[in-house]
Amino acid sequence: MVIRRAELADGSVQDVLVEQGVIRAIGPALAVADAVEIAAAGGRLLPGLADHHLHLAATTVGRQSVPCGPPEVDGPEALARALAAAPGSGWIRGIGYHESVAGLPTCTMLDEIVADRPLRIQHRSGRMWFFNSAGLDRLLSCGEPLPDGLEHSGGVWTGRLFDADAWLRRALVGTMPDFTETSATLARWGVTALTDMSVANGLAEARHFRAQKDSGALRQKIVLAGSLELAGMTPQHALARGAFKLHLHEAHLPDWSETLARMGAARQQDRGTAIHCVTEAELAFAIGLLAELGPVPGDRIEHGSVVSDGLRDALAGLAVPVVVQPAFVTARGDRYLADIPAEEWPWLYRLAGLQQAGLVLAGGSDAPYGPLDPWEAMRAAVERRTASGAPFGPAEALSPEAALALYLADPLDLRRTRRVAPGEPGDLCLLDRPWREARTSLDAGLVRLTLIDGRIVFDRDRD
């Protein structure tokens, strides 16, 4: 395949030859016989975008679920309307709930909204589920030993479940979803690589991802992070083993020695550790762990939601990459400004300040907990405004070029930026216009063509 007259990063307009999944040559007028030709007409040719932190199964299921939190749902009445409109006759699955809607629901409260169908609602943090009585009855009769996270008060089950997703999957005897629709959407946006950061990923999940790749349902290349069980996973082309995921919770920080031992076990598997940090205390704990062990390739901080200058400098001293979610500024910024003390606002979801300290950043969606569209995240990184238009840490804004670069990092080495160059994989995203025009809009509608291993997986003129 030859892509004719594509604009490259240096502003030149060149032909790009892709053979056997690899970029073989770049030049002003390549002479190639019997090749499929794509007329780029001066449109910018990018490496395919990568989402460096998402939860693909939850995202896929979430796209079929009922939004139950802001901004779509902002109070008890809106919650009742949303659930009443749920189609079908079996389980109702709600997502994105926040306690600002109606506190932390109990089964008694949810029964007043939905009594005739089993209902489960996930908190937007991903750590809590809320069930009505019909849903709770199904859990109690599943035959699985009940987890500590199933809350009861005074001998009565409340319908609240905490930190027990693996148990919940077994209790519901659920199968992982088909990724076809989500993968096609991502391809339409120019996304060619994904890092699934689900903490419970193990061999069963690896088998499902492999089957989805083999069937063609999952088009993107995958890095699968998760549990230590992934030591038994056999990596293959387009499905690589990623970091060990350490999910810190400030209220219940793990035993120090045991955590160091788990990180050490990951290193014996030739894996770094990806540490979930959304509070100052969690980040300080993570920095202490990394300082004691010494960082290795593959170590990374997930989210870095709150980074004071002191923690930033300590993190920079370790030179550990941070995977950020720029779209949270838009999606959740109004709530943050309402709930978080003003003196902490400059530390929230930082970007430019982290880069200026020498930290390597990469971008992820954290979908389904954040917006999936990487172009929406790029705009948020540049504009730094909430959904209502309020400024949110404008000093942390990035240029369009720096925002794009968050999604061009190599998923297996976040310090390396992928390029359109000979020898690089034929994972490409062709825009319909030059960058000087594209940079002012940063919209998914700019994507005209997406290639993975030199094969077209999205063609706007055909699909």
Long-range contacts (C-beta under 8 A, 24 or more apart in sequence): 1-35, 1-36, 1-37, 1-38, 1-426, 1-451, 1-454, 2-30, 2-32, 2-35, 2-36, 2-37, 2-38, 3-37, 3-38, 3-40, 3-45, 3-428, 3-430, 4-37, 4-38, 4-39, 4-40, 5-39, 5-40, 5-41, 5-42, 6-40, 6-42, 6-43, 6-44, 6-45, 6-420, 6-430, 7-40, 7-42, 7-43, 7-44, 7-45, 7-434, 7-435, 8-44, 8-45, 8-420, 9-419, 9-420, 11-435, 13-42, 16-45, 16-420, 16-428, 18-426, 18-428, 18-451, 18-454, 19-454, 20-454, 21-425, 21-426, 21-453, 21-454, 21-455, 22-423, 22-424, 22-425, 22-426, 22-454, 23-420, 23-421, 23-422, 23-423, 23-424, 23-425, 23-426, 24-422, 25-422, 26-420, 26-421, 26-422, 38-430, 38-449, 40-430, 42-433, 42-434, 43-430, 43-431, 43-432, 43-433, 43-434, 43-448, 44-430, 44-431, 44-433, 44-434, 44-435, 44-438, 45-420, 45-428, 45-429, 45-430, 45-431, 46-190, 46-404, 46-408, 46-420, 46-428, 46-429, 46-430, 46-431, 47-192, 47-408, 47-418, 47-419, 47-420, 47-424, 47-427, 47-428, 47-429, 48-190, 48-191, 48-192, 48-193, 48-418, 48-427, 48-428, 48-429, 48-450, 48-451, 48-452, 49-189, 49-190, 49-191, 49-192, 49-193, 49-374, 49-407, 49-408, 49-429, 50-191, 50-192, 50-193, 50-194, 50-195, 50-362, 50-407, 50-408, 50-409, 50-410, 50-411, 50-418, 51-186, 51-191, 51-193, 51-194, 51-195, 51-363, 51-364, 51-365, 51-367, 51-372, 51-374, 51-407, 52-195, 52-323, 52-362, 52-363, 52-364, 52-407, 52-409, 52-411, 52-414, 53-195, 53-197, 53-302, 53-323, 53-325, 53-364, 53-365, 53-366, 54-194, 54-195, 54-196, 54-197, 54-364, 54-365, 54-366, 54-367, 54-372, 55-126, 55-196, 55-197, 55-198, 55-366, 55-367, 55-368, 55-369, 56-179, 56-182, 56-194, 56-196, 56-198, 57-176, 57-177, 57-179, 57-196, 57-198, 57-205, 57-208, 58-126, 58-198, 58-367, 58-368, 59-182, 59-367, 59-368, 59-372, 60-177, 60-178, 60-179, 60-181, 60-182, 61-93, 61-177, 61-368, 62-95, 62-96, 62-367, 62-368, 63-181, 63-182, 63-368, 64-93, 65-93, 65-94, 65-95, 66-92, 66-93, 66-94, 66-95, 67-94, 67-95, 67-96, 68-94, 68-95, 68-96, 68-97, 68-101, 68-121, 69-95, 69-96, 69-97, 69-98, 69-100, 69-101, 69-124, 70-96, 70-98, 70-100, 70-101, 70-335, 71-387, 72-96, 73-101, 74-100, 74-101, 75-101, 75-102, 76-101, 76-102, 79-113, 80-113, 83-113, 83-114, 83-119, 84-113, 84-114, 86-117, 89-117, 90-117, 90-118, 91-117, 91-118, 91-119, 91-120, 91-135, 92-117, 92-118, 92-119, 92-120, 93-120, 93-121, 93-122, 94-119, 94-120, 94-121, 94-122, 95-121, 95-122, 95-124, 95-368, 96-122, 96-124, 96-368, 96-369, 97-121, 97-122, 97-123, 97-124, 97-130, 98-123, 98-124, 98-335, 99-123, 100-335, 104-128, 104-130, 104-160, 105-130, 105-159, 105-160, 106-130, 106-158, 106-159, 106-160, 107-131, 107-132, 107-133, 107-135, 107-136, 107-157, 107-158, 107-159, 108-133, 108-159, 110-159, 124-369, 125-369, 126-165, 126-369, 127-162, 127-163, 127-249, 128-160, 128-161, 128-162, 129-160, 129-161, 129-164, 129-168, 130-159, 130-160, 130-161, 131-159, 131-160, 131-161, 132-159, 133-159, 135-159, 138-171, 138-172, 139-168, 139-171, 142-170, 142-171, 142-172, 142-173, 144-170, 144-171, 163-249, 165-200, 166-200, 169-200, 176-205, 176-208, 178-212, 178-217, 179-212, 179-217, 179-218, 180-217, 180-218, 182-372, 183-217, 183-218, 183-219, 183-220, 184-219, 184-458, 185-372, 186-219, 186-220, 186-372, 187-219, 187-220, 187-450, 187-452, 187-457, 187-458, 188-444, 188-447, 188-450, 188-458, 188-460, 188-463, 189-373, 189-374, 189-375, 189-444, 189-447, 190-374, 190-429, 190-444, 190-447, 190-450, 190-458, 191-220, 191-374, 191-450, 192-220, 192-221, 192-427, 192-428, 192-429, 192-450, 192-451, 192-452, 192-457, 193-220, 193-221, 193-222, 193-223, 193-411, 193-427, 194-220, 194-221, 194-222, 194-223, 194-411, 195-222, 195-223, 195-225, 195-242, 195-364, 195-411, 196-222, 196-223, 196-224, 196-225, 196-226, 196-242, 197-225, 197-226, 197-242, 197-245, 197-274, 197-302, 197-364, 197-366, 198-225, 198-226, 198-245, 199-226, 199-227, 199-245, 199-247, 199-276, 200-226, 200-227, 201-225, 201-226, 201-227, 201-230, 201-245, 202-226, 202-227, 202-229, 202-230, 203-229, 203-230, 203-232, 203-233, 206-230, 206-233, 206-239, 209-239, 210-236, 210-239, 213-238, 213-239, 219-452, 219-457, 220-452, 221-411, 221-427, 221-452, 223-411, 223-412, 225-274, 228-262, 228-265, 228-266, 228-269, 230-269, 230-271, 231-269, 238-453, 240-411, 240-412, 241-269, 241-271, 242-271, 242-274, 242-298, 242-411, 242-412, 243-271, 243-272, 243-273, 243-274, 243-298, 243-299, 243-300, 244-269, 244-271, 244-272, 244-273, 244-274, 245-273, 245-274, 245-276, 245-302, 246-273, 246-274, 246-275, 246-276, 246-286, 247-276, 248-275, 248-276, 248-277, 248-282, 248-285, 248-286, 249-282, 250-279, 250-281, 250-282, 253-281, 253-282, 253-285, 256-289, 259-289, 260-289, 260-292, 260-293, 263-289, 263-293, 264-293, 267-293, 267-296, 271-298, 272-296, 272-297, 272-298, 272-299, 272-300, 273-298, 273-299, 273-300, 274-299, 274-300, 274-301, 274-302, 274-323, 275-299, 275-300, 275-301, 275-302, 276-302, 276-303, 277-301, 277-302, 277-303, 277-304, 277-305, 278-303, 278-305, 278-306, 279-305, 279-306, 280-306, 280-308, 280-311, 280-347, 283-307, 283-311, 283-315, 284-311, 287-311, 287-314, 287-315, 287-318, 290-318, 290-320, 291-318, 295-319, 295-320, 297-413, 300-414, 302-364, 303-366, 304-349, 304-350, 304-354, 305-348, 305-349, 306-344, 306-347, 306-348, 307-347, 307-350, 307-353, 307-354, 308-347, 309-353, 312-350, 312-353, 312-354, 312-357, 312-359, 313-357, 315-357, 315-359, 316-357, 316-358, 316-359, 319-358, 319-359, 319-360, 320-359, 321-359, 321-360, 321-361, 321-362, 321-414, 321-415, 322-354, 322-359, 322-360, 322-361, 322-362, 323-361, 323-362, 323-363, 323-364, 323-414, 324-349, 324-350, 324-351, 324-354, 324-361, 324-362, 324-363, 324-364, 324-406, 325-349, 325-363, 325-364, 325-365, 325-366, 325-370, 325-377, 326-351, 326-363, 326-377, 326-378, 326-380, 326-381, 326-398, 326-403, 326-406, 327-365, 327-370, 327-371, 327-373, 327-376, 327-377, 327-380, 328-366, 328-370, 328-380, 329-380, 329-381, 329-384, 329-385, 329-386, 329-392, 329-393, 330-371, 330-376, 330-379, 330-380, 330-383, 330-385, 330-386, 330-387, 331-370, 331-371, 331-387, 333-385, 333-386, 333-387, 333-390, 333-392, 334-386, 334-387, 334-388, 334-390, 336-392, 337-386, 337-390, 337-392, 345-392, 345-393, 346-393, 346-395, 348-392, 348-393, 349-392, 349-393, 349-396, 350-393, 350-396, 351-381, 351-396, 351-397, 351-398, 351-402, 352-395, 352-396, 352-397, 352-398, 352-402, 353-395, 353-396, 355-398, 355-402, 360-409, 360-414, 360-415, 361-406, 362-406, 362-407, 362-409, 362-414, 363-403, 363-406, 363-407, 373-444, 374-407, 374-444, 375-442, 375-443, 375-444, 375-446, 376-444, 377-403, 377-406, 377-407, 378-403, 378-404, 378-406, 378-407, 378-442, 379-403, 379-442, 379-443, 381-406, 382-442, 400-439, 400-440, 400-442, 401-439, 403-442, 404-442, 425-453, 426-451, 426-452, 426-453, 426-454, 426-455, 427-451, 427-452, 427-453, 432-460
